[in-house]
Amino acid sequence: AEIQLSEEKEKAQVTLQSIGDAVITADADGCIEYLNPVAEELTGWETREAAGKPVAEVFQVLSEATRQPIDSPILRCLREGRTVELVEPTLLINRRLQEISIQDSAAPIRDRAGALIGAVMVFHDVSEERRLQRTKPVGKVRAEHRHAGLARATTGASLPSSPGHSTLRPMWNGESF
């Protein structure tokens, strides 16, 4: 049983490291437990540096429209005990003080008895999509996003995104098509 548990834990760790989106986990007190490699790249923090720090120190977000700080989805998720998705355009201010447009959601982590023991947040860079939305006519942006989705659906591949960031996601006004 101990060997099986160890193998399952290793498989879960490898899976988190392989995901193309950024993943952050936090304990029930809102302190960082883990960042996958994409989260490390986007936030500018390595797991070994961030572990144990409050989420608000590692993951700082602003409203794109007002440039005012907004509550971290992980902290809202922990407070409310439910899945939280940011619907307004959001900027991540990383450790290098770079601004990255992101889309994210956070979900509670519960033990077998249903007690809240932490939260997991998944996010990805949508800077290119937001830039396109600001600079191109609506029809052209939709056509390019449909092309990106078609490329992924037919080949299993994604169109390239900026180096070190997640792959392009077809989105329009916060909804997939």
C-alpha positions as CSV (number, residue, x, y, z in Angstrom):
1,A,0.0,0.0,0.0
2,E,2.9,2.4,0.8
3,I,4.5,1.7,-2.6
4,Q,1.2,2.4,-4.4
5,L,0.7,5.6,-2.5
6,S,4.2,6.7,-3.4
7,E,3.6,5.9,-7.0
8,E,0.3,7.8,-7.0
9,K,2.0,10.9,-5.4
10,E,4.8,10.8,-8.0
11,K,2.3,10.5,-10.9
12,A,0.3,13.5,-9.5
13,Q,3.6,15.6,-9.2
14,V,4.6,14.7,-12.8
15,T,1.2,15.6,-14.0
16,L,1.2,19.0,-12.4
17,Q,4.7,19.7,-13.8
18,S,3.5,18.7,-17.3
19,I,0.4,20.9,-17.5
20,G,0.6,23.7,-20.0
21,D,-1.2,26.2,-17.8
22,A,0.2,27.7,-14.6
23,V,-0.9,25.9,-11.4
24,I,-0.5,27.1,-7.8
25,T,-1.7,25.2,-4.7
26,A,-2.1,26.7,-1.3
27,D,-3.0,25.4,2.1
28,A,-6.1,26.2,4.1
29,D,-4.4,29.3,5.6
30,G,-3.7,30.8,2.1
31,C,0.0,30.0,2.1
32,I,1.8,28.7,-1.1
33,E,2.5,25.0,-1.2
34,Y,3.4,24.5,-4.9
35,L,4.0,26.2,-8.2
36,N,4.4,24.2,-11.4
37,P,7.0,25.4,-13.9
38,V,4.6,27.6,-15.9
39,A,3.5,29.3,-12.7
40,E,7.1,29.8,-11.7
41,E,7.8,31.5,-15.1
42,L,4.7,33.7,-15.0
43,T,5.0,34.8,-11.3
44,G,8.8,35.0,-11.3
45,W,8.9,32.8,-8.1
46,E,10.3,29.3,-7.7
47,T,8.4,26.9,-5.5
48,R,11.3,26.6,-3.0
49,E,11.2,30.4,-2.5
50,A,7.4,30.8,-2.5
51,A,6.5,27.8,-0.3
52,G,5.0,29.0,3.0
53,K,4.6,32.6,1.8
54,P,1.1,34.1,1.8
55,V,-0.6,33.9,-1.7
56,A,-1.0,37.7,-1.8
57,E,2.8,38.1,-1.7
58,V,3.4,35.8,-4.6
59,F,0.3,36.3,-6.7
60,Q,-0.5,40.0,-7.0
61,V,-3.4,40.9,-9.4
62,L,-5.0,44.1,-10.6
63,S,-8.1,44.9,-12.5
64,E,-7.0,45.8,-16.1
65,A,-9.8,48.4,-16.3
66,T,-9.3,50.2,-13.0
67,R,-5.7,49.1,-12.2
68,Q,-6.9,48.6,-8.6
69,P,-5.8,45.5,-6.6
70,I,-8.3,42.7,-6.6
71,D,-8.6,39.7,-4.3
72,S,-6.8,36.6,-5.3
73,P,-9.1,33.8,-6.5
74,I,-7.3,31.4,-4.2
75,L,-8.2,33.5,-1.1
76,R,-11.8,34.0,-2.3
77,C,-12.1,30.3,-2.9
78,L,-10.8,29.5,0.6
79,R,-13.1,32.1,2.2
80,E,-16.2,31.0,0.2
81,G,-15.4,27.3,-0.1
82,R,-16.4,27.2,-3.7
83,T,-14.8,27.4,-7.2
84,V,-14.0,31.0,-8.1
85,E,-13.4,32.4,-11.6
86,L,-12.2,35.9,-12.4
87,V,-14.5,37.3,-15.1
88,E,-13.0,40.8,-15.4
89,P,-9.8,41.3,-17.3
90,T,-7.0,40.8,-14.8
91,L,-3.3,41.7,-14.7
92,L,-0.7,39.6,-12.8
93,I,2.1,41.8,-11.5
94,N,5.0,39.3,-11.3
95,R,8.2,39.4,-9.2
96,R,10.0,41.1,-12.1
97,L,7.3,43.8,-12.1
98,Q,6.0,42.7,-15.5
99,E,2.3,43.0,-16.2
100,I,0.7,39.9,-17.7
101,S,-2.9,39.6,-18.7
102,I,-4.3,36.4,-17.3
103,Q,-7.4,34.4,-17.0
104,D,-7.8,32.1,-14.0
105,S,-9.9,30.1,-11.7
106,A,-9.5,28.5,-8.3
107,A,-11.1,25.4,-6.8
108,P,-11.2,24.1,-3.2
109,I,-9.2,21.0,-2.2
110,R,-11.1,18.9,0.2
111,D,-10.1,15.8,2.2
112,R,-12.1,12.6,2.1
113,A,-14.4,13.9,4.9
114,G,-15.1,17.0,2.9
115,A,-13.1,19.4,5.0
116,L,-11.4,22.3,3.1
117,I,-7.7,21.7,3.2
118,G,-6.5,24.1,0.5
119,A,-7.1,25.4,-2.9
120,V,-5.7,25.0,-6.4
121,M,-5.6,27.8,-9.0
122,V,-5.0,27.4,-12.7
123,F,-4.2,30.4,-14.9
124,H,-2.8,31.2,-18.2
125,D,-1.4,34.2,-20.1
126,V,-3.9,35.9,-22.4
127,S,-1.8,38.9,-23.2
128,E,-1.8,38.2,-26.9
129,E,-5.6,37.8,-27.1
130,R,-6.2,41.0,-25.1
131,R,-3.7,42.9,-27.4
132,L,-5.6,41.6,-30.4
133,Q,-8.9,42.6,-29.0
134,R,-7.7,46.1,-28.5
135,T,-6.0,46.6,-31.9
136,K,-8.1,44.6,-34.5
137,P,-11.6,44.8,-35.8
138,V,-13.9,42.3,-34.0
139,G,-14.5,40.1,-37.1
140,K,-10.8,39.6,-37.7
141,V,-10.1,38.7,-34.0
142,R,-12.9,36.1,-34.1
143,A,-11.5,34.6,-37.3
144,E,-8.0,34.4,-35.8
145,H,-9.4,32.7,-32.6
146,R,-11.4,30.3,-34.7
147,H,-8.3,29.5,-36.7
148,A,-6.4,28.8,-33.4
149,G,-9.1,26.5,-32.1
150,L,-9.3,24.7,-35.5
151,A,-5.5,24.2,-35.5
152,R,-5.6,22.7,-32.1
153,A,-8.7,20.6,-32.8
154,T,-7.4,19.1,-36.0
155,T,-3.7,18.7,-35.2
156,G,-3.6,18.6,-31.4
157,A,-1.2,21.5,-31.6
158,S,-1.5,25.1,-30.5
159,L,-0.4,28.2,-32.2
160,P,2.7,29.6,-30.6
161,S,2.4,32.1,-27.7
162,S,5.0,34.2,-26.1
163,P,8.1,32.3,-24.9
164,G,7.7,30.6,-21.6
165,H,4.0,31.3,-21.4
166,S,0.9,29.1,-21.9
167,T,-0.5,28.3,-25.2
168,L,-3.1,30.5,-27.0
169,R,-6.7,29.8,-25.9
170,P,-9.6,30.7,-28.2
171,M,-11.6,33.2,-26.1
172,W,-14.0,36.0,-26.8
173,N,-15.3,38.2,-24.0
174,G,-14.4,35.5,-21.5
175,E,-16.3,32.7,-23.3
176,S,-14.9,29.9,-25.3
177,F,-16.2,29.0,-28.7
